[in-house]
């Protein structure tokens, strides 16, 4: 079975379009320093040890613009030793597979996949195939975790070519640590943000040792609207893109403002916390989202998947005896809350800035103009905030 999966993936990889290296900047490359807590080495979710991310981008013909992003929390047997987790629904207009079992048991047992709205069930089946092909746990039920956003503006997600198991298998196979590709890749290939091209973005924060020394990493799949704010600068307003623009300005008749969109937010941490405090951590992601200008519209599916990779909070599945767990108290959570808010905010900026224009016969999503963004954030004096912090900002001791 395992050899068969690898062979299918190998065939698939030869059918995709190769893209030139993305040279667009991340937020910090243009002086947008978010928050005060230092980032990790890669400023990515993979700064949490053991976490891997893989993308598979699908670009077929004139109307298939989609993909899958896979997040593997750990290399260990997650079914035998599930990891503490929580799924929070900031606004539940979506199709997140596997949520109820996580909210019942407070743990996840598989990798996480992100894709298009019509892809979630195929992706869930693919995770199941992958898991049973790569583990020796025998036959049992499995609870795959798959989130989605609607990329229908440029992608024909109703076509069979938009949803194939091979896409998810390829993303899982491609998963690795280190730098994470961002922008119009994987599950972000056909998505938007604030009416520009959006996509995948990531960031991380590392607490000083005096606050535990823990790492928090986040990854987002953006597809939502609102009034873009970058470090307090009204970028969306300055560029003439904001919610209900047509109604507020009595714009030309017949133009329809898109209400809603969605965002998937994934939080990883090595802090020893269980599902209850992971639920509190997940809720703070909405504050990071709000800082960028979102209001979670009626038709927006805004979900957060949070998990801990700390080995001390894992327990063997099916244990019937009491277990000892070393976990953080409530009063130790505030620094982690701040880390999540900052990292989510920066992840969204990275997704937007790194995203490249994507077009199809269904429409076009234009990349935001980097030069204009730089002019606006400099005009409002919201760049290079790190230069105003004391040297202790980068002291992790």
N, C-alpha and C positions, 0 to 999 in steps of 0.2 A: 504493500500500500504506500509506504513512504517513497519508494522509487518511482511509483506512478505519479505522485504529486509533484515531485521534482521535475520529472520529464515534461509534464503539462506546463509548468511554469517556464521551463526553458524554451518551449515553443512559443509561448505567448510573448516573451520579452523581445523576440525578433520582429514583432509586428508593430511596435510602437514608434512614434516619431521622436527623434533625438533633438534635444534643445540645447542651445548654447548656454554656457555658464551665466547664471544670473548675477549681474554686476550692480543691481540696484541696492541702495544702502539700507541698513537697519536703522532703527531710531537713534541709537547712540552715535552712529556714523555721521549724523548731521546735528549732533549736539543736543538731542532730546534725551536728557537723563531723567529717568522716572524714579522718584522716591529717593530714599537715603540708604537703604540696605544694599550692600555690595552684591553683584551678580556672581555666579559661578564661572568656571573656566570657559565654558561655551555659551553662557547665557542662554541655556536651553534646558528643557525637561530632562535631558540625558545627563545633566550635572548630578542628578540623583543616581547614585551608584546602582548599576544593574538594569536601569531602564533603557530600552531600545525603541527606536522609531524607524518605520519603513514606509515608503511611499510607492504607489504604482499609479502612474498618470495615463489616462486613456484618451487618445486623440484620434478618432476614426472618422474618415469621410468629412462631410460638411456640417454634421450636426451632433456628433458625439464628443463632448468636452467634459469629462468627469474623471473619477479616480477613487482610490482607497488609501487611507492612511491607517497604519497599524501601530499600536503602542503595546509593547510587551513589558509588563512591570518587573518581571523577574525570570531567570532561567530555571528556577526550581519547579518541581511538580506542583503547580498551583491547585490542582484538584485535591491532591492528598494533603497539602498544606495551604489552604486558602489564605488570602491576605485581607486584612481589615480594609473596608471600603465603605463608601456611601455615594448615593446618587441623589442630587438635589434638583428639584424642578423650580427654576425661577419663574418660568411661564411655560406651561405644559403643552403647547401646541406643537406636538412632534410625535415621532415614532421610534422611541428609544427602546430597543429590545433588551430584555433582561432586567429591567429596573425593579420590578416588584420583589424578586428574590433577594436582591441586594439590600433593599430596604427592610426585608424581613429578617435576614440572617446577618447583615452587616459585613459581608465579605464578598470578594469576587474570586473566581476560579479559572478564568481564561484571559487571554489577551483582549484588548479593546480595539474595535475597528470603527472608523468613521468613513462615511460615504454619502451618496445621494439618497434622497427620500425613498425612491423605488428600489434601492440597492440593499436595504437593511436585512431583508429576509434571506437573500442569496448570500450576503456576507456572513450572516449567522450560521448558515449551513456550512460555509467554507471553514469557519473557525472550528466547527465541530469535526469536520473531516481532518483538518490539520492537527487538531489535538489528539484524536485517536490514532493518527498515523505517526505521531512523534512521541507518544507516551505509552506506558505499559500498565495502565490502571484498569484495564478490562472494560467491560460493557457497563455503562451506567448513563443516567441522564446528565445533561450538561447545560449550563446557563451562560451562553455567549453574551457579551456586552457589545452592542452595536448602536452608535448614534448617527444622526443624519442632519443635513440641511438641504434645502431645495435649490438645485442648480439649474432649474428648468429655463432660466432666462437665456442660456446659451447651450444647454444640453438637452437632447431628446431622451430624457430619462425613462420614457415609456418604451424605448427600443430595447430588444433583448441584448443588444451590444453594450448597453449601459450597465447591465448587471450580470456579471459572470463570476462564478466561483474562483476562476483563475486569477482575477484581479486581486482578490483578498489573499490568496495563496502567495502571489508574487510580492505583495506588500509585506506579508509576514516573513517571507524568505529574505527580503531586502533589509529587514530591521537590524539596526546597529546602534552602538553608542557614538559619542562624539558629536561633532556639529550636525545640526538638523537643517535640511533644506526647507526653505520657507517660500511663501507666495503662492503662485498659481501651479501648485504641485499636488499630487495625490488627491485627497478628498477636497482640497481647496481649488482644484483646477477650474471649476465652473462657477465658483461662488463670488459674492460681492461683499462690500462693506461701505456703508454711507453713500451708496449709489456710485461708487467707483469699484474697480476690481479689488476683491479681497482674497482671502485664502487661508493658508496655514501660517501661524506665527507661534513663536515660543520664547520663553524667558525663564530666568531663575534668580533666586536670592539665597545667600548663605548667611546665617546668623552668626554673630560673634560667639566665641566659646563661652563668654559669660552669660549668654542667653541660650546655651545648649549646643551651639555649633551646627545646628541642623540645616539641611538644604531643602528648599522648596522649588519645584520646577513646574511650569505650566505650559500647556499647548492648547491652541484654539483653532477652530474651524469657523471662520466668520462668514456670515451671510445675512447681516441685519442692517437696519437703517437708523436714522437719528440725525443729530446735529454734531458733526465731528469737532471734538475739542482735543487739542494736543498740549498737554502740560498747562492747561488754562487758556491757551490761545484759541479763538473761535475760527478754526481753519475752514470748517464747512460753510459758515456764514460768509467769510471773506471770499470763498470760491463760488458762492452762489448755489450751494447744495445743502438743503436742510428739509426737515419734515414738513409736509403740507405746504410746500413752496407754491404749488399751483393755486391752492385755495387761498392762501394768505396774500398772494400777489395778484389774484384774479387773472391767472395766466391764461394762455390760449385755450379755447374751448375744446374739449375732447381729450385733453391730456389727463392721464390717470396717475396719481401718486401711489407708489407701492407701499402698502401698509404691512409691516411685519418683517419677515425674514427670520433668521434664526442664528444661534451660535452654540457650538459645542465647546465646553471648557473642561480640560482634563488637568487635575492637580496630582502631582506625585510628591511625596516627602519621605525622608528617612527618619523622621521623628517618631518615637514610639507612642502612637495614639491609636485608639480603637474607634469603632464606627461612630459612637456618639460625638466625640470631638472632631472626627472627620466630617460629620454633618455640619458642625459649626464652622469648620474651615471652608467647606463647600459654599456655604451661604455668603461668605465674604467675597467670593468671586463676583457676585452681582454688583458689589461696590466698585470693584475694578472696572467692570463693564460700564457702570454708570459714569465713571470719571471720563470715559471716552465720548460720551454724548448719547448713549442709548437710553431709551425709556421702557424697553421691553414691550413693544407694541402688541396689540391683541392677537395678531396672527404670528407671533414670534415664538419659536421653540427654543427656550434658553435653559440648557441643562448643564450640570456640573457633575463630573465623575471624579471623586477624590479617593486616593488610596495611600497606604503606608507600606513601605518596603522593609521596615525594620524587622529583623528576624526575631526579636524578643517578643513580638506581639502575634506571632504565628503559633497555631496549635494544630495538631494532627486532626484531620477530619474524623468525626465519629467518636472522639474521645468521650467516655462517660464519667471519667473521674474529674474532680476539681483541678483546675490548673492555676499556676501562679503567673501573673502578668505584671511586668514593670512598665507602667504607662505614665505619661505626663498628667499632672493635675490641671484643673481648669485654669488656675492662676498663671500657668506657664504658657498658655495658648496665645496671648496677645501678640507677642513678636511674630508668631507664625501667621496670625491674621493679617498683620501689616505686610508680611512677605508675599502672601497670596494676592492681596489687593494690588500691590506694586507690579508683581509679575504678570498678572492678567492684563492690566492696563498696557504694559509694554509689549506683551505678546500680540495684542490687537494692533498696536502701531506697527510692529514688525510685519504682520500679515499684510497690512495695507501698503506699506512702503515697498516691500519686496515683490508684491504682486505685479505681474506683467499683463498687458492687454490680451484678452482672449475674445475671439470672434467666431461666429458660426452663421449659418443661414437663419438661425433663430434670433440672433441679435448680437450685441457687442457689449463687453464690459471693459471700459477704458481704465488704464492705470492712472493713478493720481499723479499730477505733475510735481515731481520732486523739487524742481527749482522754485516753483511758486510756494510750496510748503515751507521751504527754507526761508524765503522772503517773509512769510507771515510769522513764523515762530521767532525770527530775529526781530521783526517789527514789534512784537509784544514782549520781547526780552525774556523768553522762557527757555533759552538754550544754555547749555554748559552749567547747569545747576551744581554739578559735582565740584566745580572750582570754588564754590562758596562754602563748601563744607570743611570742617576741621580735618586734619590728618587722621583723626581717630575713625573717620568714616571707613577707611580701608584696613583698619586694624582688627583682625579677627581673633585676637587673643583675649 
